[in-house]
Amino acid sequence: MTSLGLCLPATAITVKGKQYVEMGNPIHLVCKATGGAQIPEDVDWFKDGIRIDSTRDSKMVITKLRSLEQQAFISELIIDHSRLRDSGNYICRSSEIAIDSLKVTVLVGKLYHTL
């Protein structure tokens, strides 16, 4: 038996974005899922455990792209004008059942950055 010694990328998923957003500013989260031998077929977004259906909420947009170049499925969740009720735990789950999450808090008032 011969082994080809192929090195396949591991199944992985990451969610990136800002954890704290000033109310009224956009929330922009990016999910990148890799699937080992092949790119995942799809990803789903959840907020606080409930699947997000962007067709039912016009304030949310979900984009999806299978990137052969990056060997990944990339999805963006965009909320143009954040509200307090948009605070929560956002989860991205791939068709390979890999999961990652990011807690987002919408703040009332200005964010101040220190040097």
Short mmCIF file of the C-alpha atoms (twelve columns), coordinates in Angstrom:
data_MODEL
# 
_entry.id   MODEL 
# 
loop_
_atom_site.group_PDB 
_atom_site.id 
_atom_site.type_symbol 
_atom_site.label_atom_id 
_atom_site.label_alt_id 
_atom_site.label_comp_id 
_atom_site.label_asym_id 
_atom_site.label_seq_id 
_atom_site.Cartn_x 
_atom_site.Cartn_y 
_atom_site.Cartn_z 
_atom_site.pdbx_PDB_model_num 
ATOM 1   C CA . MET A 1   0.000   0.000  0.000  1 
ATOM 2   C CA . THR A 2   1.411   3.374  -1.029 1 
ATOM 3   C CA . SER A 3   0.774   6.678  0.728  1 
ATOM 4   C CA . LEU A 4   0.836   9.817  -1.371 1 
ATOM 5   C CA . GLY A 5   1.701   11.957 1.636  1 
ATOM 6   C CA . LEU A 6   -0.894  14.594 0.798  1 
ATOM 7   C CA . CYS A 7   -1.282  17.337 3.366  1 
ATOM 8   C CA . LEU A 8   -4.916  18.447 3.467  1 
ATOM 9   C CA . PRO A 9   -6.064  21.528 5.366  1 
ATOM 10  C CA . ALA A 10  -7.854  20.714 8.605  1 
ATOM 11  C CA . THR A 11  -11.553 21.326 9.074  1 
ATOM 12  C CA . ALA A 12  -11.777 24.712 10.771 1 
ATOM 13  C CA . ILE A 13  -14.039 27.709 11.156 1 
ATOM 14  C CA . THR A 14  -13.444 31.257 12.411 1 
ATOM 15  C CA . VAL A 15  -15.747 34.208 13.059 1 
ATOM 16  C CA . LYS A 16  -14.181 37.664 13.089 1 
ATOM 17  C CA . GLY A 17  -15.609 41.108 13.749 1 
ATOM 18  C CA . LYS A 18  -15.891 43.809 16.402 1 
ATOM 19  C CA . GLN A 19  -17.100 42.709 19.829 1 
ATOM 20  C CA . TYR A 20  -18.323 46.199 20.755 1 
ATOM 21  C CA . VAL A 21  -20.304 48.415 18.393 1 
ATOM 22  C CA . GLU A 22  -21.830 51.820 19.053 1 
ATOM 23  C CA . MET A 23  -25.604 51.819 18.527 1 
ATOM 24  C CA . GLY A 24  -26.426 52.915 14.976 1 
ATOM 25  C CA . ASN A 25  -23.092 51.759 13.562 1 
ATOM 26  C CA . PRO A 26  -22.846 48.645 11.385 1 
ATOM 27  C CA . ILE A 27  -22.123 45.148 12.639 1 
ATOM 28  C CA . HIS A 28  -19.929 43.258 10.168 1 
ATOM 29  C CA . LEU A 29  -19.011 39.646 10.921 1 
ATOM 30  C CA . VAL A 30  -17.011 37.333 8.663  1 
ATOM 31  C CA . CYS A 31  -17.109 33.535 8.885  1 
ATOM 32  C CA . LYS A 32  -14.417 31.511 7.124  1 
ATOM 33  C CA . ALA A 33  -14.884 27.728 6.999  1 
ATOM 34  C CA . THR A 34  -12.458 25.183 5.599  1 
ATOM 35  C CA . GLY A 35  -13.403 21.549 5.194  1 
ATOM 36  C CA . GLY A 36  -10.283 19.449 4.909  1 
ATOM 37  C CA . ALA A 37  -10.522 17.449 1.675  1 
ATOM 38  C CA . GLN A 38  -13.205 19.718 0.224  1 
ATOM 39  C CA . ILE A 39  -14.744 23.116 0.825  1 
ATOM 40  C CA . PRO A 40  -17.889 23.051 3.004  1 
ATOM 41  C CA . GLU A 41  -21.123 23.251 1.008  1 
ATOM 42  C CA . ASP A 42  -22.718 25.973 3.136  1 
ATOM 43  C CA . VAL A 43  -22.739 27.807 6.464  1 
ATOM 44  C CA . ASP A 44  -25.607 28.921 8.685  1 
ATOM 45  C CA . TRP A 45  -25.687 31.906 11.021 1 
ATOM 46  C CA . PHE A 46  -27.389 31.850 14.432 1 
ATOM 47  C CA . LYS A 47  -28.021 34.538 17.047 1 
ATOM 48  C CA . ASP A 48  -28.426 33.315 20.618 1 
ATOM 49  C CA . GLY A 49  -29.072 29.803 19.315 1 
ATOM 50  C CA . ILE A 50  -31.778 30.762 16.783 1 
ATOM 51  C CA . ARG A 51  -31.049 30.395 13.061 1 
ATOM 52  C CA . ILE A 52  -30.950 33.759 11.260 1 
ATOM 53  C CA . ASP A 53  -33.179 34.083 8.203  1 
ATOM 54  C CA . SER A 54  -32.048 37.272 6.450  1 
ATOM 55  C CA . THR A 55  -35.065 37.099 4.124  1 
ATOM 56  C CA . ARG A 56  -37.278 37.858 7.152  1 
ATOM 57  C CA . ASP A 57  -35.234 40.816 8.421  1 
ATOM 58  C CA . SER A 58  -34.422 43.471 5.830  1 
ATOM 59  C CA . LYS A 59  -31.843 45.049 8.187  1 
ATOM 60  C CA . MET A 60  -29.623 41.934 7.935  1 
ATOM 61  C CA . VAL A 61  -27.686 40.845 4.860  1 
ATOM 62  C CA . ILE A 62  -25.876 37.511 4.573  1 
ATOM 63  C CA . THR A 63  -23.449 36.952 1.709  1 
ATOM 64  C CA . LYS A 64  -21.906 33.592 0.812  1 
ATOM 65  C CA . LEU A 65  -18.913 32.717 -1.387 1 
ATOM 66  C CA . ARG A 66  -17.094 29.432 -2.063 1 
ATOM 67  C CA . SER A 67  -13.475 30.433 -2.681 1 
ATOM 68  C CA . LEU A 68  -11.432 27.846 -4.574 1 
ATOM 69  C CA . GLU A 69  -8.374  30.071 -4.229 1 
ATOM 70  C CA . GLN A 70  -8.593  30.073 -0.414 1 
ATOM 71  C CA . GLN A 71  -10.104 26.553 -0.219 1 
ATOM 72  C CA . ALA A 72  -12.809 28.029 2.016  1 
ATOM 73  C CA . PHE A 73  -16.452 28.987 2.275  1 
ATOM 74  C CA . ILE A 74  -16.695 32.643 3.301  1 
ATOM 75  C CA . SER A 75  -19.870 34.265 4.601  1 
ATOM 76  C CA . GLU A 76  -20.516 37.781 5.837  1 
ATOM 77  C CA . LEU A 77  -23.297 38.892 8.166  1 
ATOM 78  C CA . ILE A 78  -23.959 42.619 7.903  1 
ATOM 79  C CA . ILE A 79  -26.354 44.735 9.953  1 
ATOM 80  C CA . ASP A 80  -26.162 48.283 8.560  1 
ATOM 81  C CA . HIS A 81  -27.738 50.104 11.501 1 
ATOM 82  C CA . SER A 82  -27.263 48.277 14.817 1 
ATOM 83  C CA . ARG A 83  -29.898 48.362 17.543 1 
ATOM 84  C CA . LEU A 84  -29.645 47.318 21.199 1 
ATOM 85  C CA . ARG A 85  -31.515 44.099 20.404 1 
ATOM 86  C CA . ASP A 86  -28.704 43.147 17.982 1 
ATOM 87  C CA . SER A 87  -26.463 42.417 20.992 1 
ATOM 88  C CA . GLY A 88  -25.921 38.691 21.418 1 
ATOM 89  C CA . ASN A 89  -23.893 35.610 20.657 1 
ATOM 90  C CA . TYR A 90  -23.470 35.139 16.883 1 
ATOM 91  C CA . ILE A 91  -22.635 31.612 15.744 1 
ATOM 92  C CA . CYS A 92  -21.463 30.369 12.359 1 
ATOM 93  C CA . ARG A 93  -21.884 26.636 11.649 1 
ATOM 94  C CA . SER A 94  -20.526 24.939 8.546  1 
ATOM 95  C CA . SER A 95  -22.051 21.983 6.717  1 
ATOM 96  C CA . GLU A 96  -19.118 20.039 8.227  1 
ATOM 97  C CA . ILE A 97  -20.610 20.844 11.670 1 
ATOM 98  C CA . ALA A 98  -17.658 23.021 12.675 1 
ATOM 99  C CA . ILE A 99  -18.796 25.931 14.886 1 
ATOM 100 C CA . ASP A 100 -17.348 29.252 16.028 1 
ATOM 101 C CA . SER A 101 -18.969 32.213 17.735 1 
ATOM 102 C CA . LEU A 102 -18.472 35.845 18.658 1 
ATOM 103 C CA . LYS A 103 -20.327 37.803 21.326 1 
ATOM 104 C CA . VAL A 104 -21.331 41.272 20.096 1 
ATOM 105 C CA . THR A 105 -22.445 44.047 22.438 1 
ATOM 106 C CA . VAL A 106 -24.184 47.155 21.100 1 
ATOM 107 C CA . LEU A 107 -23.332 50.172 23.262 1 
ATOM 108 C CA . VAL A 108 -25.338 53.334 23.885 1 
ATOM 109 C CA . GLY A 109 -22.924 56.264 23.697 1 
ATOM 110 C CA . LYS A 110 -19.621 56.975 22.041 1 
ATOM 111 C CA . LEU A 111 -16.725 54.522 21.974 1 
ATOM 112 C CA . TYR A 112 -13.482 56.142 23.096 1 
ATOM 113 C CA . HIS A 113 -10.151 54.741 21.988 1 
ATOM 114 C CA . THR A 114 -7.045  55.095 24.122 1 
ATOM 115 C CA . LEU A 115 -3.538  55.160 22.742 1 
# 
